[in-house]
Amino acid sequence: MKDTKGSVMLETSIFLPLFIFLFLFLFGLFSIVIAQNEVNHALIQSSKSVSLDPYLAEHVDSIEESKEFWSNFGSMFLDIVRSSNDAHFSSSSDWYETGSGASTVVKDRFVGYISGGDENKANEKLKKLGVENGLNGILFISNINDGNIETTIKYNLKFWFNIFDIGKIPMEQTIVSKLWGV
C-alpha cells in the first residue's frame, strides 16, 4: 500500500506540471489567434473604407465644395453621412492622387475601427491584446499601384505565457483593395 501511494505521488508530481504547462501554452496560443483576428479585422475594415474615398471625392456631390444643392438623393445622403463622420471614417481630401499620406489615412481608419476613433483606447486595447507598445508598436506601410492600395502592417505580439521575455512573435499582415473611382 505504501508503494502505491508513493507512485501516485510521483506520477502526480510529474504529470501535473506538464498538464498545467500545456494548458497555459494552449491558452496563450488562443490569445494570439484572437489578437491577430482583431487586428486583421480592423485592417480589413480600414482598407475597405479607404478604398471608397476616391469614388466619394470624385463622384458624390458635396454641398461644402460646390456650394450648390445636391443633384440627387444618393449624393445628399452620402454627403450628410460623410459630414457627420470624422477623419477616422472618411476623408474628402485627395490623398490617393499622390499616394503621400496613405499610411496616415489607413492608420486613422484603423484607430476608428479598433476603438471608435480614440487613440488612447486603441492603444490600451492593443496592449491588452498583446501588441508590443500598443498603437506605437504597429508600423503602417501603404503603397498605391495600378489603382490598388496595398497596406502592410508589422508588429510584435507578446505571448501570454512569456518566460524570460522570449515570447515575442513578429507579425506581418498585408491587404490589397481596389481604389474605386481611380
N, C-alpha and C positions, 0 to 999 in steps of 0.2 A: 504494500500500500504506500509506503514511503517513496518507493521508486517511481510510482505513477504520479504522485504529487510533484516530485522533482522534475519529471519530464514535462508535465503540463506547464509548470512554471518556466522551464527552459524554452519550450515551444512558444509560449505567450511572449516572453521577453525577446524572442527573435522575430516573430511574425507581426506583433502589434506595431512596432516602429515602422516596419515595412508597409503595413496597411495604412498607417497614418501618412507616411511619406507619399504613397500612391494617391491617396485621397487629396492631399494638398496639391500634388502635381496636376491632377485632373481638374481641380478647382481653378488653378492658375491657368491651365490651358483653355478652359471655357471662358475665363475672364478675358483672355487675349482675343479669342474669337468674337466675343461680344464687343470689345473695344474696336476691333478692326471693322466690324459691321457698322457700328455707329459712325465712325469716321468716314467709311466708304459711302454710306447713305447720304451724309451731309455733302460729300464731294459730288455725288451724282446729282443731287438736287441743285447744287450750286452751278454745276455745268449746264444743266437743263435751263436754268434761269438765265444764265449769261448768254446762252445760245439764242435767246429771243430778243436780246437788246437791239441788234441791228434792224430786225424787222419792225419792232416797235418805234424805233427812232426814225426810220425811213418811210414807213407805210401807214403809220397811225397819225391822224391829225392831232396836234396838240394846241389847245387854245392859248397856252402860255407863249408858245413860239410864234404862231401865225397871227395872233390877236383877232382871229376870225372864228365864227361859230363852226362847230363840227360838221363835217359833210355827211356823216351817217351815225346811226345809233351805236354801232360797234366801236367806232373811234371815240365817241363820247364816253362810253362805259370804260374802255381801256384807259383813257386819259384820266378819268376820275380815280380809278383804282391805282394807277401809277402815281398820281399826285399825293395819294394818301400813304404810299409806301416811302420808306427811306432808302438810302444807298445800299442797305443790306438786302434789298429785294428787287430793285430795278434801277436803271440808270438811263438818263436821256442824253448823256454825252456820247461822243463818237470815238470812244477809246479803241474800238475794233478797227478803225481806219489805219492807225499807225501801229497798233499792237503794243505800244508802250503803256504801261499801267494795267495790262491784262491781269497780271498776278495779283495786284492790289484789289481789282474788282472781284476776282474769284475769291480772294481771302475775305473780303467784306461779305460776300454772299454766303461763304462757308460759316462765318460767325452768325449770320442771320439764321441759317438753317440749324446750326448746332445749339443755339441758345436764344433765338428770337432777336438778336442784334446787340446784346450786351456782351462786350468783350471780357469783362470780369467774370461773368457767369460762364462764358465759353472756356475761359482759362481754367476755372475751377472744375468744370465738368470734364475737360480733357485730362486734367491732373488726376481726377478720381478714376478715370478710365485707364490710367497708367501711361499716358503720353508724357514722356520726359519733357520737363519745362513747360507743359501746357501748350497754349497757343503759340508762344515764342519758340517752342521746340519743333514746330512744323515749318518746313521750307516749301513754299509755293512756287512752282515754275510753270508759266503758261506761254505757249507759242501759238501764233496764228499762221496756218499754212493751208493754201488751197481752199479757203472758205470754211476751214475747220479750226476749232480751238482745242489744243491738246494741253491738258493740265496734269502735272505730276506733283504729288506731294511726297515728301520724305520726312520721316520722323522715327524716333525710337520708342518702343513700348517696353515698359518695365514689367518683368514677370512678377506676379503677385508674391510668389514664394521665392524671394531673392536672397540667396545665401552668398555672402562675400561680394556683393554688388556685381555679380557676373550675369545677372538675368536681364540684360538689355537686348531686345530683338530689333534689328533695323528693318523698317517697313518702307515700302515704296509702292504707291498706287498711282496708276495713270488712267485717265479717261479722255476720250475724244468725242466732241459734239460738233455737229454742223451748225455754223452760224447762219441762221435763217435771214434771208434778205440781202446777203452779200453776194 
